[in-house]
Amino acid sequence: MKILPLIIILLLFCISCSNSKSDLTILDGEWITDSLNTENSDNWKEFIYFKNGKLLAHTTWWGKNYILNENQTIINNQFHDNQNNSYKIEVIDSSQIKIIGKDYYAKFIKDKNQPDNINSEILEFKISQRNKEKLIGKWKINNVQKIVADKEYEKEPVYLQLLKSTDFNKFLSFPSSKIDFIQIDDSDFTVFFKDKKEIKFNYIINSDSIDLYVGDVIYNVRYKLSENTIVYENYDKIGIITRIFFAR
């Protein structure tokens, strides 16, 4: 007679574990903030990635750090960040969740169009974060190079003449000869000119490009980074590639 209560307890325990696992499975994927209220940052949109009962990464493109949290185990629908702050997950339904912590409240939604590879999405944030840290500082132009995009035409007289022109020697829309230096900090990308003027941009650093914002104007600038040099590339519609080299 004593065996029956034990069996019932075991069955209830298994059902509880099954439900818990099911609740965590529903989290798998990429989630994007629908609303966000936090006192610790000015991020206006965040992303969070779950898989197999773990928070893989919590990210944003609009903050000092692109990686806000990563590699946290979820226990009882709660997880922690690297400062040991606790966050509770409330599942509304299969496409909506709330995450609540101290001075933090966010509603996330899961889009039907999920990334093909979550790890690749997270890696993009990580590479961009590393590059951002390397790019912060003061940079001065030390060289400008121009080449013809299509090698088939690189010896054509019209292109040889274009390569001699200084009209393509521009960073963004500004003649490189008028730029004194650029300064990148946590939140601003500033171009300083030799006439003492300056233009300040908000920016997002991607793994191979930088998006610069000022007013209604958006520039997308391709770059390559080495330890002490940034190379910005501009592809003109007529087939001229301009490379501007900045050094510390």
C-alpha positions as CSV (number, residue, x, y, z in Angstrom):
1,M,0.0,0.0,0.0
2,K,2.9,2.3,0.6
3,I,4.2,1.9,-2.9
4,L,1.2,3.7,-4.5
5,P,1.8,7.1,-2.8
6,L,5.4,6.9,-3.8
7,I,4.4,6.2,-7.5
8,I,2.0,9.2,-7.4
9,I,4.8,11.5,-6.0
10,L,7.2,10.3,-8.7
11,L,4.6,10.9,-11.4
12,L,3.8,14.4,-10.1
13,F,7.6,15.2,-10.0
14,C,8.0,14.0,-13.6
15,I,5.0,16.0,-14.8
16,S,6.5,19.1,-13.0
17,C,9.9,18.6,-14.7
18,S,8.2,18.1,-18.0
19,N,6.2,21.3,-17.7
20,S,9.3,23.2,-16.6
21,K,11.2,21.9,-19.6
22,S,8.3,22.8,-21.9
23,D,8.2,26.4,-20.5
24,L,11.9,26.8,-21.2
25,T,11.6,25.3,-24.7
26,I,9.0,28.0,-25.6
27,L,11.8,30.6,-25.0
28,D,14.1,29.2,-27.7
29,G,15.0,31.8,-30.3
30,E,15.5,35.5,-30.8
31,W,13.3,38.0,-28.9
32,I,13.1,41.8,-29.5
33,T,11.9,44.5,-27.1
34,D,8.4,45.8,-27.8
35,S,8.6,48.1,-24.8
36,L,11.6,48.9,-22.5
37,N,11.9,50.8,-19.2
38,T,15.3,50.9,-17.5
39,E,17.2,53.4,-15.4
40,N,20.7,52.1,-16.2
41,S,20.9,52.8,-20.0
42,D,19.4,54.7,-22.9
43,N,19.0,51.6,-25.1
44,W,15.8,51.9,-27.1
45,K,15.8,48.4,-28.4
46,E,17.3,45.2,-27.1
47,F,17.6,41.6,-28.3
48,I,17.7,38.4,-26.2
49,Y,18.6,34.9,-27.3
50,F,17.6,31.7,-25.6
51,K,18.4,28.1,-26.3
52,N,18.1,24.8,-24.4
53,G,17.2,26.4,-21.1
54,K,20.0,29.0,-21.2
55,L,20.2,32.7,-22.0
56,L,22.8,32.7,-24.7
57,A,23.1,36.5,-25.0
58,H,21.3,39.8,-24.2
59,T,22.4,42.5,-26.7
60,T,21.7,45.9,-28.2
61,W,23.1,48.1,-30.9
62,W,22.3,51.3,-29.0
63,G,24.5,51.4,-26.0
64,K,28.1,51.6,-24.7
65,N,28.2,47.8,-24.7
66,Y,26.6,45.7,-27.4
67,I,26.8,42.6,-25.2
68,L,24.7,43.2,-22.0
69,N,24.7,39.7,-20.6
70,E,25.5,36.2,-21.8
71,N,25.7,32.5,-20.9
72,Q,23.3,32.4,-18.0
73,T,21.4,29.3,-16.8
74,I,17.6,29.8,-16.2
75,I,16.4,28.4,-13.0
76,N,12.7,28.7,-11.9
77,N,12.2,31.2,-14.7
78,Q,15.0,33.4,-13.4
79,F,18.5,34.3,-14.5
80,H,21.3,36.6,-13.4
81,D,23.7,39.1,-15.0
82,N,27.4,39.4,-14.5
83,Q,26.8,41.7,-11.5
84,N,24.5,39.0,-9.9
85,N,21.4,41.0,-10.5
86,S,18.3,38.8,-10.7
87,Y,15.8,38.9,-13.6
88,K,12.4,37.1,-13.7
89,I,10.9,35.8,-16.9
90,E,7.1,35.9,-17.2
91,V,5.7,34.0,-20.2
92,I,2.6,35.7,-21.6
93,D,2.2,33.3,-24.6
94,S,4.4,31.7,-27.3
95,S,5.3,35.1,-28.8
96,Q,5.4,37.4,-25.8
97,I,7.4,37.5,-22.6
98,K,8.2,40.0,-19.8
99,I,11.6,40.3,-18.2
100,I,11.6,42.1,-14.8
101,G,14.5,43.1,-12.7
102,K,15.7,45.9,-10.4
103,D,15.1,49.2,-12.3
104,Y,14.4,47.1,-15.4
105,Y,11.1,46.2,-17.1
106,A,10.9,44.9,-20.7
107,K,8.3,43.2,-22.9
108,F,9.9,41.1,-25.6
109,I,8.2,39.7,-28.7
110,K,9.3,36.7,-30.9
111,D,9.1,37.4,-34.6
112,K,7.9,34.6,-36.8
113,N,11.0,35.2,-39.1
114,Q,13.7,33.8,-36.8
115,P,17.5,33.9,-37.7
116,D,18.8,30.9,-39.5
117,N,21.7,30.7,-37.1
118,I,21.4,32.3,-33.6
119,N,25.1,31.8,-32.9
120,S,26.0,33.8,-36.0
121,E,23.8,36.6,-34.8
122,I,25.5,36.7,-31.5
123,L,28.9,36.5,-33.0
124,E,28.2,39.6,-35.0
125,F,27.5,41.5,-31.8
126,K,30.7,40.1,-30.2
127,I,32.9,41.0,-33.2
128,S,31.4,44.5,-33.3
129,Q,31.9,45.0,-29.6
130,R,35.6,44.0,-29.9
131,N,36.1,46.3,-32.9
132,K,34.4,49.2,-31.1
133,E,36.8,48.9,-28.2
134,K,39.7,49.0,-30.7
135,L,38.3,52.0,-32.6
136,I,37.8,54.3,-29.6
137,G,40.4,57.1,-29.7
138,K,41.8,59.8,-31.9
139,W,42.7,59.1,-35.6
140,K,44.4,61.2,-38.3
141,I,44.4,60.8,-42.0
142,N,47.9,59.7,-43.2
143,N,47.2,58.4,-46.8
144,V,44.6,58.3,-49.5
145,Q,44.5,55.7,-52.3
146,K,42.3,55.3,-55.3
147,I,41.8,52.3,-57.6
148,V,39.5,51.2,-60.4
149,A,36.9,48.7,-59.1
150,D,36.9,46.7,-62.4
151,K,40.5,45.8,-63.4
152,E,39.3,45.4,-67.0
153,Y,39.2,49.3,-67.2
154,E,42.1,50.3,-65.0
155,K,44.3,51.3,-67.9
156,E,41.5,53.1,-69.8
157,P,42.5,56.8,-70.4
158,V,39.3,58.1,-68.8
159,Y,39.9,56.1,-65.6
160,L,43.6,57.0,-65.5
161,Q,42.5,60.7,-65.6
162,L,39.8,60.1,-62.9
163,L,42.5,58.5,-60.6
164,K,44.4,61.8,-60.8
165,S,41.4,63.8,-59.6
166,T,41.1,64.9,-56.0
167,D,37.3,64.9,-56.3
168,F,37.2,61.4,-54.9
169,N,39.4,62.2,-51.9
170,K,36.5,62.4,-49.5
171,F,35.5,60.9,-46.2
172,L,31.7,60.8,-46.0
173,S,30.9,63.9,-48.1
174,F,33.9,66.0,-46.8
175,P,37.2,66.6,-48.7
176,S,39.9,64.7,-46.8
177,S,42.2,67.7,-47.1
178,K,39.9,69.7,-44.8
179,I,39.7,67.1,-42.1
180,D,42.1,67.5,-39.1
181,F,41.2,64.2,-37.3
182,I,38.3,62.0,-36.1
183,Q,37.5,61.1,-32.5
184,I,35.5,58.1,-31.5
185,D,34.2,57.6,-27.9
186,D,31.6,55.5,-26.3
187,S,28.6,57.4,-27.8
188,D,29.9,59.8,-30.5
189,F,31.9,59.7,-33.7
190,T,33.2,63.3,-34.2
191,V,34.8,64.7,-37.3
192,F,37.1,67.7,-36.5
193,F,38.0,70.1,-39.4
194,K,41.1,72.2,-39.8
195,D,38.9,75.4,-39.7
196,K,38.0,74.3,-36.1
197,K,34.5,73.2,-36.9
198,E,33.2,69.8,-36.0
199,I,30.3,67.4,-36.8
200,K,29.2,64.9,-34.2
201,F,27.5,61.7,-35.2
202,N,25.7,58.9,-33.4
203,Y,27.0,55.6,-34.6
204,I,26.7,51.8,-34.7
205,I,29.8,49.8,-35.4
206,N,29.1,46.6,-37.3
207,S,31.8,43.9,-38.0
208,D,32.8,45.5,-41.4
209,S,30.9,48.8,-41.5
210,I,29.9,51.8,-39.4
211,D,26.5,53.5,-39.6
212,L,26.8,57.2,-38.8
213,Y,23.7,59.3,-38.0
214,V,23.2,63.1,-37.9
215,G,19.7,64.6,-38.2
216,D,18.1,62.8,-41.2
217,V,21.4,61.9,-42.8
218,I,22.7,58.4,-42.5
219,Y,26.2,57.3,-43.8
220,N,27.2,53.7,-44.1
221,V,31.0,53.4,-44.2
222,R,32.9,50.3,-44.9
223,Y,36.1,49.8,-42.9
224,K,39.0,47.5,-42.3
225,L,40.9,47.5,-39.0
226,S,44.4,46.7,-38.0
227,E,46.1,47.4,-34.7
228,N,47.0,51.1,-35.5
229,T,45.2,51.8,-38.7
230,I,41.6,52.2,-40.0
231,V,41.0,51.9,-43.7
232,Y,37.7,53.4,-44.8
233,E,36.5,52.4,-48.3
234,N,34.1,54.3,-50.5
235,Y,32.7,52.8,-53.8
236,D,31.8,55.5,-56.3
237,K,29.1,54.7,-58.8
238,I,31.4,55.3,-61.7
239,G,33.7,52.6,-60.5
240,I,36.4,54.3,-58.4
241,I,37.2,52.9,-54.9
242,T,38.7,55.4,-52.5
243,R,40.6,54.2,-49.5
244,I,41.3,56.6,-46.7
245,F,43.9,55.5,-44.1
246,F,43.7,56.8,-40.6
247,A,46.4,56.2,-38.0
248,R,46.6,56.9,-34.3
